[in-house]
Amino acid sequence: MSANGAVWGRVRSRLRAFPEQLAACGAEASAYGRCVQASTAPGGRLRKDLCVREFEALRSCFAAAAKKTLMGST
């Protein structure tokens, strides 16, 4: 397999794992979504770092889920 093919194989593998990883972070994703939705509702104003706490919780959860998936595949 060429080097390019190996790279795309890893990319496809990561993309297939994405739904499972995201499902593991449902509570964090919901909290972030609620924050963004509230900020964009009529009268709301979305601005940088408004939902940073919720985003960081989602990012941390997703990184942990991805790490578990990676550890499970080796």
Phi and psi in degrees as GROMACS dihedral restraints (atoms count N, CA, C in turn):
[ dihedral_restraints ]
;  ai    aj    ak    al  type     phi  dphi    fc
    3     4     5     6     1   -71.0    20    10
    4     5     6     7     1   162.8    20    10
    6     7     8     9     1   -60.4    20    10
    7     8     9    10     1   -39.8    20    10
    9    10    11    12     1   -63.1    20    10
   10    11    12    13     1   -41.0    20    10
   12    13    14    15     1   -65.3    20    10
   13    14    15    16     1   -35.6    20    10
   15    16    17    18     1   -65.9    20    10
   16    17    18    19     1   -40.0    20    10
   18    19    20    21     1   -62.8    20    10
   19    20    21    22     1   -47.4    20    10
   21    22    23    24     1   -65.5    20    10
   22    23    24    25     1   -31.6    20    10
   24    25    26    27     1   -63.0    20    10
   25    26    27    28     1   -42.1    20    10
   27    28    29    30     1   -66.8    20    10
   28    29    30    31     1   -40.8    20    10
   30    31    32    33     1   -61.9    20    10
   31    32    33    34     1   -46.9    20    10
   33    34    35    36     1   -60.6    20    10
   34    35    36    37     1   -40.2    20    10
   36    37    38    39     1   -61.6    20    10
   37    38    39    40     1   -43.5    20    10
   39    40    41    42     1   -66.0    20    10
   40    41    42    43     1   -40.4    20    10
   42    43    44    45     1   -65.8    20    10
   43    44    45    46     1   -36.6    20    10
   45    46    47    48     1   -65.6    20    10
   46    47    48    49     1   -31.7    20    10
   48    49    50    51     1   -80.5    20    10
   49    50    51    52     1   -16.0    20    10
   51    52    53    54     1   -55.7    20    10
   52    53    54    55     1   -47.9    20    10
   54    55    56    57     1   -59.6    20    10
   55    56    57    58     1   -40.4    20    10
   57    58    59    60     1   -65.8    20    10
   58    59    60    61     1   -41.9    20    10
   60    61    62    63     1   -64.9    20    10
   61    62    63    64     1   -42.4    20    10
   63    64    65    66     1   -66.5    20    10
   64    65    66    67     1   -38.2    20    10
   66    67    68    69     1   -62.8    20    10
   67    68    69    70     1   -30.8    20    10
   69    70    71    72     1   -69.3    20    10
   70    71    72    73     1   -14.3    20    10
   72    73    74    75     1  -118.1    20    10
   73    74    75    76     1    34.4    20    10
   75    76    77    78     1   -58.5    20    10
   76    77    78    79     1   -43.2    20    10
   78    79    80    81     1   -65.1    20    10
   79    80    81    82     1   -42.1    20    10
   81    82    83    84     1   -68.3    20    10
   82    83    84    85     1   -40.2    20    10
   84    85    86    87     1   -64.3    20    10
   85    86    87    88     1   -40.1    20    10
   87    88    89    90     1   -65.1    20    10
   88    89    90    91     1   -42.3    20    10
   90    91    92    93     1   -62.9    20    10
   91    92    93    94     1   -42.5    20    10
   93    94    95    96     1   -65.9    20    10
   94    95    96    97     1   -42.9    20    10
   96    97    98    99     1   -61.8    20    10
   97    98    99   100     1   -42.0    20    10
   99   100   101   102     1   -62.7    20    10
  100   101   102   103     1   -40.5    20    10
  102   103   104   105     1   -63.1    20    10
  103   104   105   106     1   -47.1    20    10
  105   106   107   108     1   -64.8    20    10
  106   107   108   109     1   -42.3    20    10
  108   109   110   111     1   -62.2    20    10
  109   110   111   112     1   -44.0    20    10
  111   112   113   114     1   -62.7    20    10
  112   113   114   115     1   -34.0    20    10
  114   115   116   117     1   -74.1    20    10
  115   116   117   118     1   -23.0    20    10
  117   118   119   120     1  -105.3    20    10
  118   119   120   121     1     1.6    20    10
  120   121   122   123     1   -66.6    20    10
  121   122   123   124     1   162.2    20    10
  123   124   125   126     1   -52.2    20    10
  124   125   126   127     1   128.0    20    10
  126   127   128   129     1    90.3    20    10
  127   128   129   130     1   -15.1    20    10
  129   130   131   132     1   -83.1    20    10
  130   131   132   133     1   165.2    20    10
  132   133   134   135     1  -144.4    20    10
  133   134   135   136     1   108.2    20    10
  135   136   137   138     1   -76.3    20    10
  136   137   138   139     1   129.5    20    10
  138   139   140   141     1  -145.4    20    10
  139   140   141   142     1   163.6    20    10
  141   142   143   144     1   -55.8    20    10
  142   143   144   145     1   138.2    20    10
  144   145   146   147     1    67.9    20    10
  145   146   147   148     1    12.4    20    10
  147   148   149   150     1   -67.9    20    10
  148   149   150   151     1   -38.7    20    10
  150   151   152   153     1  -113.0    20    10
  151   152   153   154     1    30.8    20    10
  153   154   155   156     1   -62.6    20    10
  154   155   156   157     1   -37.5    20    10
  156   157   158   159     1   -64.0    20    10
  157   158   159   160     1   -44.7    20    10
  159   160   161   162     1   -67.0    20    10
  160   161   162   163     1   -39.3    20    10
  162   163   164   165     1   -64.8    20    10
  163   164   165   166     1   -43.6    20    10
  165   166   167   168     1   -63.7    20    10
  166   167   168   169     1   -37.4    20    10
  168   169   170   171     1   -64.1    20    10
  169   170   171   172     1   -42.2    20    10
  171   172   173   174     1   -65.4    20    10
  172   173   174   175     1   -44.0    20    10
  174   175   176   177     1   -62.1    20    10
  175   176   177   178     1   -43.6    20    10
  177   178   179   180     1   -64.5    20    10
  178   179   180   181     1   -43.5    20    10
  180   181   182   183     1   -62.1    20    10
  181   182   183   184     1   -45.9    20    10
  183   184   185   186     1   -64.8    20    10
  184   185   186   187     1   -39.9    20    10
  186   187   188   189     1   -63.0    20    10
  187   188   189   190     1   -40.8    20    10
  189   190   191   192     1   -66.2    20    10
  190   191   192   193     1   -40.5    20    10
  192   193   194   195     1   -66.1    20    10
  193   194   195   196     1   -39.6    20    10
  195   196   197   198     1   -66.3    20    10
  196   197   198   199     1   -38.7    20    10
  198   199   200   201     1   -64.6    20    10
  199   200   201   202     1   -41.7    20    10
  201   202   203   204     1   -61.9    20    10
  202   203   204   205     1   -41.8    20    10
  204   205   206   207     1   -64.6    20    10
  205   206   207   208     1   -43.8    20    10
  207   208   209   210     1   -63.2    20    10
  208   209   210   211     1   -42.6    20    10
  210   211   212   213     1   -66.6    20    10
  211   212   213   214     1   -33.5    20    10
  213   214   215   216     1   -73.4    20    10
  214   215   216   217     1   -22.4    20    10
  216   217   218   219     1   -91.7    20    10
  217   218   219   220     1    -7.1    20    10
